[in-house]
Amino acid sequence: MGKGKQMNKWLLLVVICLGGGIIYIFPYIQYSYYDSMMAEMGLSNVQMGNLMSLYGALNLIGYFFGGMVADKFKYKYLITFSLIGTGISGFVFASAPPYAVLLAVSAFWSITTVFTYWPAMMKAVKLLGSQDEQGKMFGFREAGFSLMSLIFTSVGLMIFNGTGEKFSNLLIFYSIVYILCGLASLFLLPGQDDADTKNENSVFYGLGYVLKSPKVWVAGGVIFFAYSVGITLGKFAPYLTGVFKMSVSVAAMVSIINEYAIPNGGAVAGGLLVDKAKSSSKVILVGFILMGILLTGFVAVPGEASLLYVVITLGFSIKLMQSALRGIYFVPVSEIGIPDKYIGTAIGVISVIGFLPDAFLQTVWGGILDRHEIEAGYKMMFSTLIVFCVIGAVLTVVLKKMVDSRKKAEE
């Protein structure tokens, strides 16, 4: 490929990362501004929880059907609609409307951030690179999302603090950023891709094709267990404060490093390793094995203040491994032989399977922590992740054999 096309490819990836860095800020904004949002919107804790529950429940539907939409319409217009639509709805949100309207906005965000966005964006990244560049593309995509999110949220925090901690001003700022990113996508992303706008039956045939593929289900299972480790690592900060008695402010700093800094390096490293190894399954398998070993050491560390730095080092190392997997665990989609015209549908189905832990896992962990003494509860929770790594490794071996068999059959 010529130098100009290579440069254009990376510029397009930057445009995609701009949108990806902002797209999920609104749906999850209460995680960072819970008290301010509740006060300005006049909401109760239950209502705040309902907004997130509605969004999460609708997301599973959005992942599934969004894949078919991504195969039917050009991703340029789906991404543009998603960003501009979310931005416009942000102005409604900033006006502190009645609770019923807030619920409607949350439901709308499920459409614009998942249904019309996620499969289309993943398909766009997949089509940017050749077969030998998939690891690099997906790895840098994950790192780019994390970096842009860090930039946008940092600027947002400065605006929030500089305007008297007015939550509505923050929402207006983000709404403008959403729309600008949407316009950038409209003018800079290519207008041609593999969307099938002629065959009316292609959407449903594609779904049947994908659902009948065992490789799709196994690939989804691999993501399920890798993603389960990732969302459970969100308990790292409360584990440090509850068991090792770390101060809340220091734990917050550790959490920022864990959630934003480390994933950048992990995702890039994972992507580069995949392209070098010429196999995502090999890298994912090694990642599961290393995570399992590190988690074993992590769980074995007693909850003593003198060992705080040991457990932090292990925690960061586990996050590094998991973020490497997160950056590449959609790469197998390009290796299992799904035709490009059905890639969106495949990503949608795999996303439903892989992200299913969002629907129940935190509730399971909460029950464990409520029923057991704090250290014992956390140890039980993190020990379960070791089992998840073993199952994930086994599924990865199965997936690798499937991919190898397909390659041999094509030779």
Residue pairs with C-beta under 8 A, 6 or more apart in sequence:
1 9
1 130
9 128
9 129
11 188
12 124
12 128
12 188
12 189
12 190
13 125
13 128
13 137
13 140
13 141
13 144
14 144
15 184
15 185
15 188
15 189
16 79
16 121
16 124
16 125
16 128
16 141
16 144
16 185
16 189
17 140
17 141
17 144
17 145
17 147
17 148
18 148
18 181
18 184
18 185
19 79
19 82
19 83
19 121
19 181
19 182
19 184
19 185
20 121
20 141
20 144
20 145
20 148
21 144
21 145
21 146
21 147
21 148
21 149
21 151
21 152
22 83
22 148
22 149
22 152
22 174
22 177
22 178
22 181
23 82
23 83
23 86
23 113
23 117
23 178
24 113
24 149
25 149
25 152
25 153
25 156
25 174
26 86
26 89
26 90
26 93
26 109
26 113
26 171
26 174
26 178
27 55
27 106
27 109
27 110
27 113
29 37
29 171
29 174
30 37
30 38
30 48
30 51
30 52
32 153
33 160
33 167
33 170
34 48
36 160
36 165
36 167
37 43
37 48
37 167
38 44
38 45
38 48
39 167
40 96
40 166
40 167
40 168
41 96
41 102
41 167
42 96
43 51
43 99
43 102
47 99
47 102
50 103
51 102
51 103
51 106
52 106
54 103
54 106
54 107
54 110
55 106
55 107
55 109
55 110
56 358
56 359
57 359
58 107
58 110
58 111
58 114
59 110
59 114
59 355
59 358
60 352
60 355
60 356
60 358
60 359
61 110
61 115
62 110
62 111
62 114
62 115
62 118
63 114
63 115
63 118
63 119
63 348
63 351
63 352
63 355
64 348
64 349
64 351
64 352
65 115
65 348
66 114
66 115
66 116
66 117
66 118
66 119
66 120
66 344
66 348
67 119
67 210
67 344
67 345
67 346
67 347
67 348
67 349
67 351
68 203
68 204
68 206
68 207
68 344
68 345
68 348
69 78
69 115
69 116
69 119
69 120
69 344
70 78
70 119
70 120
70 122
70 123
70 195
70 343
70 344
70 345
70 347
70 348
71 123
71 194
71 195
71 196
71 202
71 203
71 206
71 341
71 342
71 343
71 344
71 345
72 195
72 196
72 197
72 202
72 203
73 120
73 195
73 197
74 191
74 192
74 193
74 195
74 197
75 120
75 121
75 123
75 124
75 127
75 189
75 193
75 195
75 344
76 124
76 185
76 186
76 189
76 190
76 191
76 193
77 186
78 116
78 117
78 120
79 117
79 120
79 121
79 124
79 182
79 185
79 189
80 182
80 183
80 185
80 186
80 189
81 112
81 116
81 182
82 112
82 113
82 116
82 117
82 120
82 182
83 112
83 117
83 178
83 179
83 181
83 182
83 185
84 178
84 179
84 182
84 183
85 108
85 111
85 112
85 116
85 182
86 109
86 112
86 113
86 178
87 174
87 175
87 176
87 177
87 178
87 179
87 182
88 175
88 179
89 105
89 108
89 109
89 112
90 171
90 172
90 174
90 175
90 178
91 171
91 172
91 175
92 101
92 105
93 102
93 105
93 171
94 168
94 171
94 172
94 175
95 168
96 168
97 105
118 347
118 348
118 351
119 344
119 345
119 347
119 348
119 351
120 344
122 330
122 333
122 344
122 347
122 351
123 193
123 194
123 343
123 344
123 347
124 189
124 193
125 137
125 138
125 141
126 134
126 137
126 138
126 330
126 333
126 334
126 340
126 343
126 347
127 193
127 194
127 340
127 343
128 137
129 136
129 137
131 334
131 335
132 275
132 278
133 275
134 274
134 275
134 280
134 331
134 334
134 335
135 270
135 271
135 272
135 273
135 274
135 275
135 280
135 283
135 328
135 331
136 271
136 272
136 274
136 275
137 271
138 271
138 327
138 328
138 330
138 331
139 267
139 268
139 269
139 270
139 271
139 272
139 274
139 324
139 327
139 328
140 267
140 268
140 271
141 267
141 327
142 263
142 267
142 271
142 323
142 326
142 327
143 263
143 264
143 265
143 267
143 268
143 271
143 327
146 260
146 263
146 264
146 267
147 264
149 260
150 260
152 174
152 177
155 173
156 170
156 173
156 174
159 169
159 170
159 173
160 166
160 167
160 169
160 170
163 169
163 170
194 340
194 341
194 343
195 341
196 202
196 203
196 341
202 341
203 345
206 341
206 342
206 345
207 345
207 349
209 339
209 342
209 345
210 216
210 338
210 342
210 345
210 346
210 349
211 349
213 336
213 338
213 346
214 402
215 332
215 336
215 337
215 399
215 402
215 403
215 406
216 336
216 338
216 346
216 349
216 350
217 353
218 395
218 398
218 399
218 402
219 332
219 333
219 336
219 350
219 399
220 349
220 350
220 351
220 352
220 353
220 354
221 353
221 354
221 392
221 395
222 284
222 329
222 332
222 354
222 392
222 395
222 396
222 399
223 329
223 330
223 350
223 351
223 353
223 354
223 355
224 353
224 354
224 356
224 357
225 288
225 388
225 389
225 391
225 392
225 395
226 284
226 287
226 288
226 322
226 325
226 326
226 329
226 354
226 392
227 326
227 329
227 354
227 355
227 357
228 357
228 361
228 385
228 388
229 291
229 295
229 318
229 322
229 385
229 388
229 389
230 322
230 323
230 326
231 357
231 358
231 361
231 362
232 361
232 365
232 381
232 382
232 385
233 258
233 315
233 318
233 319
233 322
234 259
235 365
235 378
235 381
236 254
236 255
236 258
236 315
236 319
237 251
237 252
237 254
237 255
237 258
238 251
239 378
239 382
240 246
240 251
240 254
240 308
240 311
240 312
241 247
241 248
241 251
242 374
242 375
242 378
243 303
243 374
243 375
243 378
244 303
244 304
244 305
244 307
244 308
244 311
245 305
246 254
246 308
254 312
257 316
258 315
258 316
258 319
262 316
262 319
262 320
262 323
263 319
263 323
263 326
263 327
264 323
265 320
265 323
266 319
266 320
266 321
266 322
266 323
266 324
266 326
266 327
267 323
267 324
267 326
267 327
267 328
268 327
269 320
269 324
270 283
270 287
270 323
270 324
270 325
270 326
270 327
270 328
271 327
271 328
273 283
273 324
274 280
274 283
274 328
274 331
277 283
279 335
279 400
279 403
280 328
280 329
280 331
280 332
280 335
281 332
281 335
281 396
281 397
281 399
281 400
281 403
282 400
283 324
283 328
284 325
284 328
284 329
284 332
284 392
284 396
285 393
285 396
285 397
285 400
287 321
287 322
287 324
287 325
288 325
288 389
288 390
288 392
288 393
288 396
289 389
289 393
290 321
291 318
291 321
291 322
291 325
291 385
291 389
292 386
292 389
292 390
292 393
294 314
294 317
294 318
294 321
295 318
295 382
295 383
295 385
295 386
295 389
296 386
297 314
298 311
298 314
298 315
298 318
298 382
299 379
299 382
299 383
299 386
301 307
301 310
301 311
301 314
303 375
329 354
330 347
330 350
332 399
332 403
333 343
333 346
333 347
333 350
335 403
336 399
336 402
336 403
336 406
337 406
338 346
365 381
368 377
368 380
368 381
369 377
369 378
369 381
370 377
371 377
372 380
